[in-house]
Amino acid sequence: MAPLNIDPSYYVRKCIHDDLSAVMNINETCLPENYPLFFYEEILEKYPNAFLVACTRNGGKEIIVGYIMWRLERGVSEFGVKIVKKGHLVSLAVMDRVRRHGVASQLLTHGMAAIQAYGAREFVLEVRISNTPAIKLYKDIFTFEQKKVIAQYYRDSEDAFFMARQANISNL
Ligand SMILES: CC(C)(COP(=O)(O)OP(=O)(O)OC[C@H]1O[C@@H](n2cnc3c(N)ncnc32)[C@H](O)[C@@H]1OP(=O)(O)O)[C@@H](O)C(=O)NCCC(=O)NCCS
């Protein structure tokens, strides 16, 4: 994994229910894939340690600037024939104005460790084939491999790259 260049003015903590409106606001501002409140609540209830928010402070007031959510699945390994638990990246977004400060990298680092602690042996995700920033982040920094293209994965018919990597806490 490439060295992480993290800005110390941002920190990551576990999401709590009161954060969900800020999380939904970031999601709706940054991504076309939006969800109802109960969807976030269910993920928070099932995987509370892997639902994280990135924050900063402005005059003592905490501001949420990004989030990451994971869920756990069982299935055939992307790297063999065994049945394994996989951490599936549900959603990740960082507010436009704080991008390129290592916030997503920090969320991914902590999020991967957290979903691994739930038993994940691999991490998987889908990303729009046009989303160059996210693809570079996953591939170049976090060493995800592109496994396949899923045709018309998104509601607007865009294809997705399906990416995966093996979990290895010492590599995070
Ligand atoms: C993708 C996203 C999460 C990245 O967040 P971020 O906090 O800016 O990412 P980081 O600062 O941790 O970036 C780490 C590395 O990823 C790559 N990267 C991130 N944004 C990039 C961009 N716009 N162009 C090229 N490379 C980029 C770079 O290698 C970067 O390292 P560098 O800044 O030292 O060059 C953010 O752009 C975003 O929220 N986009 C909209 C939502 C989205 O696409 N989510 C992912 C859906 S699968």
The ligand as an SDF file (V2000), in Angstrom:
LIG
                    3D

 48 50  0  0  0  0  0  0  0  0999 V2000
  -13.3430    9.3980   -4.0310 C   0  0  0  0  0  0  0  0  0  0  0  0
  -13.3120   10.2670   -2.7640 C   0  0  0  0  0  0  0  0  0  0  0  0
  -13.9970    9.4890   -1.6430 C   0  0  0  0  0  0  0  0  0  0  0  0
  -11.8440   10.5320   -2.3840 C   0  0  0  0  0  0  0  0  0  0  0  0
  -11.8200   11.2590   -1.1590 O   0  0  0  0  0  0  0  0  0  0  0  0
  -10.5380   12.1100   -0.6910 P   0  0  0  0  0  0  0  0  0  0  0  0
  -10.6910   12.3680    0.7590 O   0  0  0  0  0  0  0  0  0  0  0  0
  -10.3420   13.2740   -1.5720 O   0  0  0  0  0  0  0  0  0  0  0  0
   -9.3860   11.0320   -0.9540 O   0  0  0  0  0  0  0  0  0  0  0  0
   -7.8890   11.0910   -0.3810 P   0  0  0  0  0  0  0  0  0  0  0  0
   -7.4970   12.5130   -0.1030 O   0  0  0  0  0  0  0  0  0  0  0  0
   -7.7600   10.1090    0.7160 O   0  0  0  0  0  0  0  0  0  0  0  0
   -7.1020   10.5980   -1.6760 O   0  0  0  0  0  0  0  0  0  0  0  0
   -6.1110    9.6020   -1.6170 C   0  0  0  0  0  0  0  0  0  0  0  0
   -5.5810    9.3260   -3.0080 C   0  0  0  0  0  0  0  0  0  0  0  0
   -6.6350    8.9030   -3.8960 O   0  0  0  0  0  0  0  0  0  0  0  0
   -6.3610    9.4150   -5.2320 C   0  0  0  0  0  0  0  0  0  0  0  0
   -7.3290   10.4580   -5.5620 N   0  0  0  0  0  0  0  0  0  0  0  0
   -8.3010   10.9620   -4.7720 C   0  0  0  0  0  0  0  0  0  0  0  0
   -8.9860   11.9170   -5.4390 N   0  0  0  0  0  0  0  0  0  0  0  0
   -8.4170   12.0130   -6.6610 C   0  0  0  0  0  0  0  0  0  0  0  0
   -8.6800   12.8270   -7.7920 C   0  0  0  0  0  0  0  0  0  0  0  0
   -9.6620   13.7560   -7.8050 N   0  0  0  0  0  0  0  0  0  0  0  0
   -7.9240   12.6530   -8.9110 N   0  0  0  0  0  0  0  0  0  0  0  0
   -6.9330   11.7390   -8.9330 C   0  0  0  0  0  0  0  0  0  0  0  0
   -6.6190   10.9510   -7.8750 N   0  0  0  0  0  0  0  0  0  0  0  0
   -7.3590   11.0760   -6.7540 C   0  0  0  0  0  0  0  0  0  0  0  0
   -4.9810   10.0320   -5.1380 C   0  0  0  0  0  0  0  0  0  0  0  0
   -4.0490    8.9960   -5.3670 O   0  0  0  0  0  0  0  0  0  0  0  0
   -4.9620   10.5080   -3.6950 C   0  0  0  0  0  0  0  0  0  0  0  0
   -3.6480   10.7110   -3.1980 O   0  0  0  0  0  0  0  0  0  0  0  0
   -2.9470   12.1640   -3.4080 P   0  0  0  0  0  0  0  0  0  0  0  0
   -3.9470   13.2070   -3.0070 O   0  0  0  0  0  0  0  0  0  0  0  0
   -1.7550   12.0790   -2.5070 O   0  0  0  0  0  0  0  0  0  0  0  0
   -2.6130   12.2240   -4.8860 O   0  0  0  0  0  0  0  0  0  0  0  0
  -13.9850   11.6450   -2.9830 C   0  0  0  0  0  0  0  0  0  0  0  0
  -13.4870   12.2100   -4.1910 O   0  0  0  0  0  0  0  0  0  0  0  0
  -15.5030   11.5830   -3.0760 C   0  0  0  0  0  0  0  0  0  0  0  0
  -16.1840   11.6250   -2.0460 O   0  0  0  0  0  0  0  0  0  0  0  0
  -16.0460   11.4710   -4.2940 N   0  0  0  0  0  0  0  0  0  0  0  0
  -17.5070   11.4430   -4.4870 C   0  0  0  0  0  0  0  0  0  0  0  0
  -18.1190   10.2050   -3.8950 C   0  0  0  0  0  0  0  0  0  0  0  0
  -17.4930    8.9470   -4.4670 C   0  0  0  0  0  0  0  0  0  0  0  0
  -17.1430    8.8770   -5.6300 O   0  0  0  0  0  0  0  0  0  0  0  0
  -17.3760    7.9140   -3.6000 N   0  0  0  0  0  0  0  0  0  0  0  0
  -16.8430    6.6450   -3.9820 C   0  0  0  0  0  0  0  0  0  0  0  0
  -17.9290    5.8230   -4.5880 C   0  0  0  0  0  0  0  0  0  0  0  0
  -17.3700    4.1700   -5.0180 S   0  0  0  0  0  0  0  0  0  0  0  0
  1  2  1  0
  2  3  1  0
  2  4  1  0
  2 36  1  0
  4  5  1  0
  5  6  1  0
  6  7  2  0
  6  8  1  0
  6  9  1  0
  9 10  1  0
 10 11  2  0
 10 12  1  0
 10 13  1  0
 13 14  1  0
 14 15  1  0
 15 16  1  0
 15 30  1  0
 16 17  1  0
 17 18  1  0
 17 28  1  0
 18 19  1  0
 18 27  1  0
 19 20  2  0
 20 21  1  0
 21 22  1  0
 21 27  2  0
 22 23  1  0
 22 24  2  0
 24 25  1  0
 25 26  2  0
 26 27  1  0
 28 29  1  0
 28 30  1  0
 30 31  1  0
 31 32  1  0
 32 33  2  0
 32 34  1  0
 32 35  1  0
 36 37  1  0
 36 38  1  0
 38 39  2  0
 38 40  1  0
 40 41  1  0
 41 42  1  0
 42 43  1  0
 43 44  2  0
 43 45  1  0
 45 46  1  0
 46 47  1  0
 47 48  1  0
M  END
$$$$
